Amino acid sequence: MIKKRILFVLLLIPALLTAEPVKVACVGNSVTFGYKIENRANTYPAQLQRLLGDFYRVENFGHSGATLLQKGHNPYRKMPAYEKALTFEPDIVVIHLGLNDTDPRNWPKFRDDFTKDYIELIRSFQEKNPAAKVWICRMTPIFSWHPRFKSSTRMWYDQVQAEIERVAKVTGVPLIDLNTPLYNRPDLFPDALHPTDEGAGIIAKTIYSSITGNYGGLQLPDIFTNNMVMQRNRPVKFWGIADVATEVIVHFAGKTKKTQTGHNGKWTIDFPPMKTGGPYSATIENEKASIRLTNILVGEVWICSGQSNMAFLLRDAATSREDIPRTANSQLRFFDQKEIAPTAAVEWNDSVLTQVNRLDYYHPATWTLSDSVTASRFSAVAYHFGRMLQEQLGVPVGLIQNAIGGSPTEAWIDRKTMERNPLLVDFFSNWNNNDFVDGWVRERGMQNIARAGRNPFQQHPYKPSYLFETAMAPYAGYPIAGAIWYQGESNANNVELHEQLLPTMVESWRNAWGESFPFYYVQLSSMERGRESWGHFRDSQRRLMKRIARTGMAVSSDLGNRTDVHPRQKKEVGERLARWALSDSYGKNIRKSGPLFKEVRFEEEKAVVTFGETKRLRTSDNKSVRDIELAGEDKMFHPATAMIRGNALEVTCDKVPHPAFVRYGWSSYTNGNLVNEAGLPASTFSSEYP
């Protein structure tokens, strides 16, 4: 087949040398025209011409402000550019219209005409040249700082986009996706609508691949490497890109499957669910390339994410000396994503700033086996979580770790979810002076990107949606068992806002994977200095378990450090997370949590507090219960005395003759010692917030 194609090309070359160039008409609005691009050689049609070469003749028929709608305020088909495009009699037509139809003068009134008008536009070029090949485009993004975005455009934009996809379906013309490659590049859209030279280059490259079918050959996502772990009892998925209309063959575990790439170069092959097993090999091939992967296991795969306490290395943990010599385990494997520049108190150089803008914030990673080298540089919490699962389940376990120190929750939520939320969309506005964003987060981010000067569009890992786009989206769809999460320090000053963010983040991840996988997280630990809100925050985390389905919370307040936000006792944290997974995800008969506040009953001078997740309460040091308080209706809390009665506490205080509120572990640094029969600590709670 390859020899035949080479012969065909050799025979074609003389014809190409004497034939007229293939004429390409770029039809559209200001994005096509290149509004705000000063050097006309950098408009997308001009850059497309350079990519295609001399066998093509590319002309720019863009008109700023043009609408697709014939009844719109500026219809393209009434423009001189349209008449010139028809007269050009193109062989290829690329249409990018719709952005201006989101204007309130257009879409609310004339939306019902959109599909009809688009089909008529396509047919007008086909009638002029019946051999013409027409492509239509999913629109380039409109970002949240556009003046009309929140009032109307964000919703109408989605509706226009859906109609464009309908047009492609009913007409059979291929669809070029100009949204996806640019949606995570807000730095290229200073006015929220028009791309810079670099953005125009991305448009040109995307259209070039669609016209030529050249997508760079056979490629897999980075997560497909030797030593990978694939999720058991789920369809085994392989996907990637290759050149258009080529066959892709996957050989895996003694089975072979084939598929054909679509016009966008994408391909996917699914194998039936598999039980635990391996090692297997896989060969992914087409007519031009072959990729071989070896030592693949099928087992349990978990994402391990958050901020610095999840990123905290095993070699720095309290038990590292005894743990590291025991880390060799071929059944425990890591996909360890490390950042190119930590978010320490430093100024990044120009090279880092450029890489961050281009979403190249993580070094390339490969799957590795656990040993004294790889484990020592891996997350301590994630390691102990995975080790305990592997030992208890007796199956391979793969851990994907991508935590970033200091990162706020909003950085881990996908952009569309944030933009379509009436409250959370405001995170994107004026980020370096935005009250939605924690002050420390803004200050550290601005310190890192200080070299960018006054450029408000310089990206940073702490900015909304950035870490979802760099660390989650590339692997969304890779089947997993669930996720563990250790984060909160960078959102603890705004408890109520975090109560909106965390459920939204979990939903965002689950939507990206298309399944409601379990999500287990760590309650903030204890610390004194400047952490006055942590009692409220810990209790809020406890209550979020009721709001977010399939979640569990590992308590860590007993492991805190008075002066260090990074307590070193990580083994206990990882194992407490593993208990939740073993109990709720795998059905093991194991106590998953310490005592959780259930209810309180006030009986004149005392409060009777009952707990779940315990049969009999006790204290960790066999001393009296500490850090428990009572208050009357005045909410003036006083230290109280508690007597253990099975799974209940009887709490009294001489200074509170008629108690109305009870709370435990409320201090930012708590010395609470209440545990259950498994020795697991009780969570912070207040009866004010049941």
C-alpha positions as CSV (number, residue, x, y, z in Angstrom):
1,M,0.0,0.0,0.0
2,I,2.8,2.5,0.9
3,K,4.7,1.7,-2.3
4,K,1.5,2.3,-4.4
5,R,1.0,5.7,-2.7
6,I,4.6,6.7,-3.3
7,L,4.3,5.8,-7.0
8,F,1.0,7.7,-7.2
9,V,2.6,10.8,-5.7
10,L,5.6,10.6,-8.1
11,L,3.2,10.4,-11.1
12,L,1.2,13.3,-9.7
13,I,4.1,15.7,-9.2
14,P,4.5,16.8,-12.9
15,A,0.7,17.5,-13.0
16,L,0.9,19.5,-9.9
17,L,3.8,21.5,-11.3
18,T,1.8,22.6,-14.3
19,A,-1.7,22.7,-12.8
20,E,-3.4,25.8,-11.4
21,P,-3.0,26.1,-7.6
22,V,-5.9,24.8,-5.5
23,K,-7.9,27.9,-4.5
24,V,-8.8,28.2,-0.8
25,A,-11.4,30.8,0.3
26,C,-11.3,31.8,4.0
27,V,-14.8,33.1,4.7
28,G,-15.7,34.7,8.0
29,N,-15.8,37.7,10.3
30,S,-13.2,39.7,12.1
31,V,-11.3,36.7,13.3
32,T,-10.8,35.6,9.7
33,F,-10.1,39.1,8.5
34,G,-7.5,39.5,11.3
35,Y,-8.8,42.4,13.2
36,K,-6.2,43.7,15.7
37,I,-3.4,41.8,13.9
38,E,-1.1,44.7,12.8
39,N,1.1,42.6,10.5
40,R,-1.2,41.3,7.7
41,A,1.3,38.5,7.1
42,N,0.2,37.0,10.4
43,T,-3.6,36.7,9.8
44,Y,-4.7,33.1,9.9
45,P,-5.3,32.9,6.1
46,A,-1.8,34.3,5.5
47,Q,-0.3,31.8,7.9
48,L,-2.4,29.0,6.3
49,Q,-0.9,30.0,2.9
50,R,2.6,29.4,4.2
51,L,1.7,26.1,5.7
52,L,0.0,24.8,2.5
53,G,2.7,26.1,0.1
54,D,2.7,27.0,-3.5
55,F,0.3,24.3,-4.7
56,Y,-2.4,26.3,-3.0
57,R,-3.7,29.9,-3.3
58,V,-5.3,31.1,-0.1
59,E,-7.4,34.3,-0.1
60,N,-8.9,36.2,2.9
61,F,-12.6,37.0,2.5
62,G,-13.2,37.9,6.1
63,H,-15.3,40.9,7.0
64,S,-15.3,42.4,10.5
65,G,-18.7,42.3,12.3
66,A,-20.3,40.0,9.8
67,T,-23.2,37.8,10.8
68,L,-24.3,34.5,9.4
69,L,-28.0,35.5,9.8
70,Q,-29.4,37.2,6.8
71,K,-31.6,39.3,9.0
72,G,-28.7,40.1,11.3
73,H,-27.3,43.6,11.7
74,N,-24.4,42.9,9.3
75,P,-25.2,39.9,7.0
76,Y,-22.1,38.4,5.4
77,R,-24.0,37.6,2.2
78,K,-24.6,41.4,1.7
79,M,-20.9,42.2,2.0
80,P,-18.5,42.8,-0.9
81,A,-16.3,40.1,0.6
82,Y,-19.0,37.5,-0.1
83,E,-19.3,38.5,-3.8
84,K,-15.5,38.4,-4.2
85,A,-15.4,35.0,-2.6
86,L,-18.0,33.7,-5.1
87,T,-16.1,35.3,-8.0
88,F,-12.9,33.6,-6.8
89,E,-14.7,30.2,-7.5
90,P,-12.8,28.4,-4.8
91,D,-12.0,24.7,-4.8
92,I,-12.0,24.8,-1.0
93,V,-14.1,27.0,1.3
94,V,-13.5,27.4,5.0
95,I,-16.4,29.2,6.8
96,H,-16.0,30.6,10.3
97,L,-19.1,32.6,11.2
98,G,-21.5,32.8,14.1
99,L,-19.6,34.9,16.7
100,N,-21.5,38.1,15.8
101,D,-24.8,36.3,15.7
102,T,-24.6,36.2,19.5
103,D,-25.3,39.9,19.6
104,P,-28.7,40.8,21.2
105,R,-29.7,42.5,17.9
106,N,-29.5,39.1,16.2
107,W,-29.9,35.8,18.1
108,P,-33.0,36.6,20.2
109,K,-34.9,37.7,17.2
110,F,-33.7,35.6,14.3
111,R,-32.3,32.4,15.8
112,D,-34.8,30.2,13.9
113,D,-33.3,31.2,10.6
114,F,-29.7,30.3,11.5
115,T,-29.6,26.7,10.2
116,K,-31.5,27.7,7.0
117,D,-29.2,30.6,6.3
118,Y,-26.1,28.6,6.9
119,I,-27.2,25.8,4.5
120,E,-28.0,28.5,1.9
121,L,-24.5,30.0,2.3
122,I,-22.9,26.5,1.8
123,R,-25.0,25.8,-1.3
124,S,-24.2,29.1,-2.9
125,F,-20.5,28.1,-3.0
126,Q,-21.4,24.6,-4.2
127,E,-23.6,26.0,-7.0
128,K,-20.7,28.3,-8.1
129,N,-18.3,25.4,-8.2
130,P,-20.0,21.9,-7.9
131,A,-16.6,20.4,-7.2
132,A,-15.9,22.7,-4.3
133,K,-15.1,21.2,-0.9
134,V,-16.7,23.1,2.0
135,W,-15.6,23.0,5.6
136,I,-17.5,24.8,8.4
137,C,-15.9,25.7,11.8
138,R,-16.9,25.4,15.4
139,M,-16.4,29.0,16.6
140,T,-13.3,30.3,18.3
141,P,-13.9,31.2,22.0
142,I,-15.5,34.2,23.5
143,F,-14.0,34.7,27.0
144,S,-15.6,35.8,30.2
145,W,-14.2,39.4,30.1
146,H,-16.2,40.2,27.0
147,P,-18.7,42.9,28.0
148,R,-21.8,40.9,27.0
149,F,-20.6,37.6,28.3
150,K,-22.5,37.3,31.5
151,S,-25.7,39.0,30.4
152,S,-26.3,36.9,27.3
153,T,-23.5,35.9,25.1
154,R,-22.3,32.8,27.1
155,M,-25.7,31.1,26.6
156,W,-26.4,32.2,23.1
157,Y,-22.8,31.2,22.1
158,D,-23.6,27.6,23.2
159,Q,-26.8,27.7,21.2
160,V,-25.1,29.0,18.0
161,Q,-22.4,26.3,18.4
162,A,-25.0,23.6,18.7
163,E,-26.7,24.9,15.5
164,I,-23.3,24.9,13.6
165,E,-22.9,21.2,14.6
166,R,-26.4,20.6,13.4
167,V,-25.6,22.2,10.0
168,A,-22.6,19.9,9.6
169,K,-24.6,16.9,10.4
170,V,-27.5,17.6,8.0
171,T,-25.3,18.8,5.1
172,G,-22.6,16.2,5.5
173,V,-19.9,18.9,5.3
174,P,-16.9,18.3,7.6
175,L,-16.6,20.3,10.8
176,I,-13.3,21.9,11.9
177,D,-13.1,22.4,15.7
178,L,-11.5,25.9,16.3
179,N,-12.8,26.0,19.8
180,T,-10.9,23.2,21.6
181,P,-7.4,24.2,20.6
182,L,-8.0,27.8,21.7
183,Y,-10.4,27.5,24.6
184,N,-7.6,27.0,27.2
185,R,-5.5,29.8,25.8
186,P,-7.2,33.0,27.1
187,D,-3.7,34.7,27.0
188,L,-4.1,34.8,23.2
189,F,-7.4,36.8,23.4
190,P,-6.7,40.2,25.0
191,D,-10.1,41.6,24.1
192,A,-11.9,38.2,24.8
193,L,-12.8,37.8,21.1
194,H,-9.9,38.3,18.7
195,P,-6.8,36.1,18.7
196,T,-3.2,37.4,18.6
197,D,-0.7,36.4,15.9
198,E,0.0,33.2,17.8
199,G,-3.7,32.4,18.2
200,A,-4.2,33.0,14.4
201,G,-1.3,30.5,13.9
202,I,-3.2,27.9,15.9
203,I,-6.2,28.5,13.7
204,A,-4.1,28.1,10.6
205,K,-2.5,24.9,11.8
206,T,-5.9,23.4,12.7
207,I,-7.4,24.2,9.3
208,Y,-4.2,23.0,7.6
209,S,-4.6,19.6,9.2
210,S,-8.2,19.4,8.2
211,I,-7.5,20.3,4.6
212,T,-4.5,18.1,4.1
213,G,-5.4,15.3,6.5
214,N,-2.0,15.6,8.1
215,Y,-2.3,15.4,11.9
216,G,1.4,14.4,12.5
217,G,1.0,10.7,12.2
218,L,0.1,8.1,14.8
219,Q,0.1,9.5,18.4
220,L,-1.1,8.4,21.8
221,P,-1.8,10.5,24.9
222,D,1.2,10.8,27.2
223,I,-0.4,8.5,29.8
224,F,0.1,5.5,27.5
225,T,3.6,4.3,28.3
226,N,5.4,1.1,29.3
227,N,4.5,-0.1,32.8
228,M,1.1,1.5,32.8
229,V,-1.8,0.2,34.9
230,M,-5.2,0.0,33.3
231,Q,-8.5,-0.1,35.3
232,R,-10.0,-3.5,35.8
233,N,-13.7,-4.3,35.2
234,R,-14.0,-1.4,32.9
235,P,-13.7,-1.3,29.1
236,V,-10.0,-1.0,28.2
237,K,-9.6,2.1,26.1
238,F,-6.9,3.2,23.6
239,W,-7.2,6.4,21.8
240,G,-5.2,9.0,20.0
241,I,-4.8,10.7,16.6
242,A,-3.4,9.8,13.2
243,D,-3.7,11.1,9.7
244,V,-7.2,11.3,8.2
245,A,-8.7,8.1,6.7
246,T,-6.0,5.8,7.9
247,E,-6.6,2.5,9.6
248,V,-5.4,2.0,13.2
249,I,-4.9,-1.4,14.6
250,V,-4.5,-2.3,18.3
251,H,-3.2,-5.7,19.5
252,F,-3.7,-6.1,23.2
253,A,-3.8,-9.2,25.5
254,G,-4.2,-11.6,22.6
255,K,-7.0,-9.6,20.9
256,T,-6.9,-7.3,17.9
257,K,-9.2,-4.5,17.0
258,K,-9.3,-2.0,14.1
259,T,-10.8,1.4,13.4
260,Q,-10.6,4.2,10.8
261,T,-9.7,7.7,11.7
262,G,-12.3,10.4,11.1
263,H,-11.9,13.7,9.3
264,N,-10.5,15.2,12.6
265,G,-7.8,12.5,12.8
266,K,-9.2,11.1,16.1
267,W,-9.6,7.4,16.8
268,T,-10.7,5.3,19.7
269,I,-10.7,1.5,20.3
270,D,-12.3,-0.2,23.2
271,F,-11.7,-3.8,24.5
272,P,-14.1,-5.6,26.8
273,P,-13.6,-5.2,30.5
274,M,-10.8,-7.3,32.0
275,K,-10.1,-8.8,35.3
276,T,-6.9,-8.3,37.3
277,G,-3.9,-9.5,35.3
278,G,-0.7,-9.0,33.3
279,P,1.9,-8.2,32.4
280,Y,0.5,-7.6,28.9
281,S,1.9,-5.9,25.9
282,A,0.1,-3.7,23.4
283,T,1.0,-2.7,19.8
284,I,-0.7,0.2,18.2
285,E,0.0,0.6,14.5
286,N,-1.1,2.0,11.2
287,E,0.5,1.9,7.8
288,K,3.2,4.4,8.7
289,A,4.1,3.8,12.3
290,S,4.0,1.3,15.2
291,I,4.1,1.9,18.9
292,R,4.8,-0.9,21.3
293,L,4.0,-0.8,25.0
294,T,5.2,-3.5,27.5
295,N,4.7,-4.6,31.1
296,I,1.1,-3.4,31.3
297,L,-1.0,-4.5,34.3
298,V,-4.7,-4.4,34.9
299,G,-5.8,-3.4,38.4
300,E,-6.9,-0.3,40.2
301,V,-6.1,3.3,39.1
302,W,-6.5,6.3,41.3
303,I,-5.9,10.0,40.8
304,C,-4.1,11.7,43.7
305,S,-4.4,15.5,43.6
306,G,-4.5,18.7,45.6
307,Q,-1.9,21.1,46.9
308,S,1.4,20.8,48.8
309,N,0.3,18.3,51.5
310,M,-0.5,15.9,48.7
311,A,2.7,16.8,46.8
312,F,4.7,16.3,50.1
313,L,7.4,13.7,49.3
314,L,7.8,10.3,51.0
315,R,11.5,11.1,51.6
316,D,10.5,14.0,53.8
317,A,7.8,12.2,55.8
318,A,8.2,11.3,59.5
319,T,8.4,7.5,58.7
320,S,10.6,7.8,55.6
321,R,13.6,5.9,57.1
322,E,11.5,2.8,57.8
323,D,9.3,3.1,54.7
324,I,11.7,3.7,51.9
325,P,13.7,0.4,52.2
326,R,10.3,-1.4,51.8
327,T,9.0,0.4,48.8
328,A,10.1,-2.1,46.1
329,N,6.8,-3.4,44.6
330,S,6.2,-4.2,41.0
331,Q,2.5,-4.3,41.7
332,L,2.5,-0.6,42.8
333,R,3.1,2.0,40.0
334,F,3.3,5.7,39.7
335,F,2.5,8.3,37.0
336,D,4.2,11.2,38.7
337,Q,3.5,14.6,37.2
338,K,6.1,17.2,38.3
339,E,5.9,20.9,37.6
340,I,8.6,22.7,35.6
341,A,8.7,25.4,38.2
342,P,7.5,25.2,41.8
343,T,5.2,28.0,43.0
344,A,7.8,29.0,45.6
345,A,8.5,32.6,46.5
346,V,10.5,33.3,43.4
347,E,10.2,35.2,40.1
348,W,10.0,32.9,37.1
349,N,12.1,33.6,34.0
350,D,10.8,34.2,30.5
351,S,11.1,30.6,29.4
352,V,8.9,29.4,32.2
353,L,6.4,32.1,31.6
354,T,6.1,31.1,27.9
355,Q,5.8,27.4,28.8
356,V,3.1,28.2,31.4
357,N,1.1,30.1,28.8
358,R,1.4,27.2,26.4
359,L,0.1,24.8,29.1
360,D,3.4,23.0,29.3
361,Y,3.6,23.3,33.1
362,Y,4.3,19.6,33.8
363,H,7.4,17.7,32.8
364,P,6.7,14.7,30.6
365,A,5.9,11.7,32.8
366,T,6.0,7.9,32.4
367,W,4.7,5.1,34.4
368,T,7.3,3.7,36.9
369,L,7.4,0.8,39.3
370,S,7.6,1.6,43.0
371,D,11.2,1.3,44.3
372,S,13.4,3.2,46.7
373,V,14.1,5.9,44.1
374,T,10.7,6.5,42.5
375,A,8.7,6.2,45.8
376,S,11.0,8.5,47.7
377,R,10.2,11.3,45.2
378,F,6.5,10.4,45.1
379,S,3.7,11.8,47.2
380,A,3.9,10.3,50.7
381,V,0.1,10.4,51.2
382,A,-0.5,8.8,47.8
383,Y,2.2,6.2,48.3
384,H,0.7,5.0,51.6
385,F,-2.8,5.1,50.2
386,G,-1.7,2.9,47.2
387,R,0.5,0.6,49.3
388,M,-2.4,-0.2,51.7
389,L,-4.8,-0.8,48.8
390,Q,-2.4,-3.0,47.0
391,E,-1.7,-5.1,50.2
392,Q,-5.3,-5.4,51.2
393,L,-6.7,-6.1,47.7
394,G,-3.8,-8.1,46.3
395,V,-4.1,-6.4,42.9
396,P,-2.0,-4.0,40.9
397,V,-2.5,-0.4,41.9
398,G,-1.6,2.6,39.7
399,L,-1.4,6.2,41.1
400,I,-1.6,9.3,39.0
401,Q,-0.2,12.2,41.0
402,N,-0.5,15.8,39.9
403,A,-0.7,18.0,43.0
404,I,0.6,21.6,43.0
405,G,1.7,23.4,46.1
406,G,-0.6,26.3,47.1
407,S,-3.1,25.6,44.3
408,P,-6.7,26.8,45.0
409,T,-9.7,24.7,44.3
410,E,-10.9,26.9,41.5
411,A,-7.7,26.1,39.5
412,W,-8.9,22.5,39.2
413,I,-12.4,23.2,37.8
414,D,-13.0,23.1,34.0
415,R,-13.4,26.5,32.4
416,K,-16.9,25.9,31.0
417,T,-18.3,24.9,34.3
418,M,-16.8,28.0,35.9
419,E,-18.0,30.3,33.1
420,R,-21.5,29.0,33.2
421,N,-21.9,29.4,37.0
422,P,-23.4,32.8,37.9
423,L,-21.2,33.1,40.9
424,L,-17.9,31.4,39.9
425,V,-17.6,33.2,36.6
426,D,-16.3,36.3,38.5
427,F,-13.1,34.4,39.4
428,F,-11.8,35.2,35.9
429,S,-12.1,39.0,36.2
430,N,-9.1,41.1,37.2
431,W,-7.5,38.1,38.9
432,N,-4.7,40.0,40.6
433,N,-7.2,42.2,42.4
434,N,-10.2,39.9,42.9
435,D,-11.8,39.3,46.3
436,F,-13.0,35.9,45.2
437,V,-9.4,34.8,45.2
438,D,-7.5,34.2,48.4
439,G,-5.0,37.1,49.1
440,W,-2.1,34.8,49.6
441,V,-2.9,33.0,46.3
442,R,-2.9,36.2,44.4
443,E,0.3,37.5,46.0
444,R,2.2,34.4,45.3
445,G,0.9,34.1,41.8
446,M,1.9,37.7,41.0
447,Q,5.3,37.1,42.5
448,N,5.9,34.2,40.2
449,I,4.8,36.1,37.1
450,A,6.3,39.5,38.0
451,R,8.5,39.4,35.0
452,A,5.4,39.5,32.8
453,G,4.9,43.1,34.0
454,R,1.4,44.5,33.5
455,N,0.3,41.7,31.2
456,P,-3.0,40.7,32.8
457,F,-3.3,37.6,30.5
458,Q,-0.1,35.9,31.7
459,Q,-1.2,32.5,32.8
460,H,-0.4,30.9,36.2
461,P,-1.2,27.5,37.8
462,Y,-3.3,29.3,40.4
463,K,-5.6,30.9,37.9
464,P,-9.1,29.5,37.5
465,S,-9.3,26.3,35.4
466,Y,-5.6,26.2,34.6
467,L,-4.7,23.0,36.4
468,F,-7.8,21.2,35.1
469,E,-6.7,22.1,31.6
470,T,-3.1,21.0,32.1
471,A,-3.3,18.1,34.6
472,M,-6.8,16.6,34.3
473,A,-8.2,17.2,30.8
474,P,-5.3,15.5,28.9
475,Y,-6.2,12.2,30.7
476,A,-10.0,12.6,31.1
477,G,-11.5,9.3,30.0
478,Y,-8.6,7.1,31.1
479,P,-10.6,4.7,33.2
480,I,-10.0,5.2,37.0
481,A,-11.4,3.7,40.2
482,G,-11.6,7.1,41.9
483,A,-9.7,10.1,43.3
484,I,-8.1,11.3,46.5
485,W,-7.7,14.9,47.4
486,Y,-5.7,16.9,50.0
487,Q,-6.3,20.6,49.6
488,G,-8.1,23.5,51.3
489,E,-5.4,25.7,52.8
490,S,-5.6,28.1,49.9
491,N,-9.4,28.4,50.2
492,A,-9.9,28.2,54.0
493,N,-10.4,32.0,54.5
494,N,-13.7,31.8,52.6
495,V,-15.6,28.8,53.9
496,E,-18.9,29.6,52.2
497,L,-17.3,30.1,48.8
498,H,-15.4,26.8,49.2
499,E,-18.8,25.2,49.9
500,Q,-19.6,26.1,46.3
501,L,-16.3,25.3,44.8
502,L,-15.6,21.8,46.0
503,P,-19.0,20.2,44.9
504,T,-18.5,22.0,41.6
505,M,-15.0,20.6,41.2
506,V,-16.1,17.1,42.0
507,E,-18.9,17.4,39.5
508,S,-16.5,18.8,36.9
509,W,-14.2,15.9,37.2
510,R,-17.0,13.3,37.1
511,N,-18.5,15.0,34.0
512,A,-15.1,14.9,32.4
513,W,-14.8,11.1,33.0
514,G,-18.4,10.4,32.4
515,E,-19.0,8.6,35.6
516,S,-19.7,9.3,39.3
517,F,-16.4,7.8,40.7
518,P,-15.7,8.0,44.4
519,F,-13.9,11.0,45.8
520,Y,-12.1,10.8,49.2
521,Y,-10.5,13.9,50.7
522,V,-8.5,15.0,53.7
523,Q,-9.9,17.4,56.3
524,L,-7.5,20.2,57.1
525,S,-5.0,19.5,59.9
526,S,-4.2,21.8,62.9
527,M,-2.0,24.9,63.0
528,E,-1.9,27.9,65.2
529,R,-0.4,30.9,63.4
530,G,-2.8,32.8,61.2
531,R,-5.3,29.9,60.8
532,E,-8.2,31.3,62.8
533,S,-10.8,30.1,60.2
534,W,-9.7,26.4,60.3
535,G,-12.2,25.3,62.8
536,H,-15.0,26.5,60.7
537,F,-13.4,25.1,57.5
538,R,-12.8,21.7,59.0
539,D,-16.5,21.5,60.1
540,S,-17.6,22.7,56.6
541,Q,-15.5,19.8,55.1
542,R,-17.3,17.4,57.4
543,R,-20.7,18.6,56.3
544,L,-19.8,18.5,52.6
545,M,-19.8,14.7,52.9
546,K,-23.6,14.9,53.0
547,R,-23.8,17.2,50.0
548,I,-21.5,15.4,47.6
549,A,-22.4,11.8,46.8
550,R,-19.8,9.0,47.1
551,T,-17.4,10.9,49.2
552,G,-15.5,10.3,52.4
553,M,-13.2,12.4,54.6
554,A,-10.0,11.4,56.4
555,V,-9.5,13.4,59.6
556,S,-5.9,14.7,60.2
557,S,-6.4,17.3,62.9
558,D,-4.6,15.1,65.4
559,L,-1.5,15.1,63.3
560,G,-1.0,18.9,63.0
561,N,2.0,21.0,63.7
562,R,1.6,24.3,65.6
563,T,3.9,26.3,63.3
564,D,4.2,24.3,60.1
565,V,1.4,24.0,57.5
566,H,3.1,20.7,56.3
567,P,2.9,18.2,59.1
568,R,5.2,15.2,58.4
569,Q,3.0,12.4,59.6
570,K,1.7,11.4,56.2
571,K,1.5,7.6,56.6
572,E,-1.6,7.9,58.8
573,V,-3.3,10.2,56.4
574,G,-2.7,7.9,53.4
575,E,-4.0,4.9,55.4
576,R,-7.1,6.8,56.6
577,L,-7.9,7.6,53.0
578,A,-7.3,4.0,52.1
579,R,-9.8,2.9,54.8
580,W,-12.5,4.9,53.1
581,A,-11.7,3.3,49.7
582,L,-11.5,-0.2,51.2
583,S,-14.8,0.1,52.9
584,D,-16.9,2.0,50.5
585,S,-15.4,1.2,47.1
586,Y,-14.3,-2.4,47.7
587,G,-16.7,-3.6,50.4
588,K,-14.1,-4.6,53.0
589,N,-15.1,-5.0,56.6
590,I,-13.0,-2.2,58.0
591,R,-13.7,0.8,60.1
592,K,-13.4,3.6,57.6
593,S,-13.6,6.7,59.8
594,G,-13.3,8.1,63.3
595,P,-16.4,9.2,65.2
596,L,-18.6,11.5,63.1
597,F,-21.1,13.9,64.8
598,K,-24.6,12.5,64.4
599,E,-27.0,14.5,66.7
600,V,-27.2,16.3,70.0
601,R,-30.0,16.4,72.6
602,F,-30.0,19.1,75.3
603,E,-31.3,18.0,78.7
604,E,-31.4,21.0,81.0
605,E,-27.8,21.3,82.2
606,K,-26.1,18.8,79.8
607,A,-25.7,18.0,76.1
608,V,-25.9,14.4,75.0
609,V,-24.0,14.0,71.8
610,T,-24.2,10.8,69.7
611,F,-21.8,9.7,67.0
612,G,-21.7,7.5,64.0
613,E,-18.7,5.3,62.9
614,T,-18.1,4.0,66.4
615,K,-19.5,1.4,68.8
616,R,-17.6,2.8,71.8
617,L,-15.9,6.1,72.2
618,R,-12.6,6.5,74.0
619,T,-9.7,8.9,74.2
620,S,-6.4,8.3,72.5
621,D,-4.4,8.8,75.7
622,N,-6.9,7.5,78.2
623,K,-7.3,11.0,79.7
624,S,-10.3,13.2,79.8
625,V,-11.9,14.4,76.6
626,R,-10.2,17.7,75.5
627,D,-11.2,20.6,73.4
628,I,-14.9,20.2,73.9
629,E,-17.0,23.3,74.6
630,L,-20.5,24.4,75.5
631,A,-22.5,27.6,75.0
632,G,-25.9,28.9,75.9
633,E,-28.1,31.0,73.6
634,D,-25.5,33.8,73.9
635,K,-23.0,31.6,72.0
636,M,-20.3,32.3,74.5
637,F,-18.4,29.0,74.5
638,H,-16.6,27.7,77.6
639,P,-14.4,24.6,78.1
640,A,-16.6,21.7,79.2
641,T,-16.4,18.2,80.8
642,A,-17.4,15.2,78.8
643,M,-18.3,11.7,80.1
644,I,-18.2,8.8,77.6
645,R,-21.4,6.7,77.5
646,G,-20.9,4.1,74.7
647,N,-21.1,5.9,71.4
648,A,-22.3,9.1,73.2
649,L,-20.8,12.0,75.2
650,E,-22.5,13.7,78.1
651,V,-21.2,17.2,78.2
652,T,-21.6,19.7,81.0
653,C,-20.1,23.0,82.1
654,D,-20.7,25.0,85.3
655,K,-20.6,28.2,83.4
656,V,-23.3,27.1,81.0
657,P,-26.4,26.0,83.1
658,H,-28.6,25.8,80.0
659,P,-26.6,24.7,77.0
660,A,-27.8,25.4,73.5
661,F,-24.6,24.6,71.5
662,V,-21.8,22.1,71.7
663,R,-18.6,21.9,69.6
664,Y,-15.4,19.9,69.5
665,G,-12.0,20.4,68.1
666,W,-12.8,24.0,67.1
667,S,-9.4,25.5,67.9
668,S,-7.2,26.2,64.8
669,Y,-4.7,23.9,66.5
670,T,-6.7,21.3,68.4
671,N,-5.5,18.9,71.0
672,G,-8.7,16.9,70.8
673,N,-8.3,13.3,71.8
674,L,-11.6,11.6,71.1
675,V,-11.3,8.4,69.0
676,N,-13.3,5.3,68.3
677,E,-12.4,1.6,69.1
678,A,-10.1,1.6,66.0
679,G,-8.1,4.5,67.3
680,L,-9.3,6.8,64.5
681,P,-9.9,10.5,65.6
682,A,-13.2,12.3,65.7
683,S,-13.9,15.1,63.4
684,T,-14.2,18.7,64.3
685,F,-17.9,19.5,64.7
686,S,-20.4,22.1,65.9
687,S,-24.0,21.5,66.7
688,E,-24.7,24.9,65.2
689,Y,-24.0,23.4,61.8
690,P,-25.5,19.9,61.8
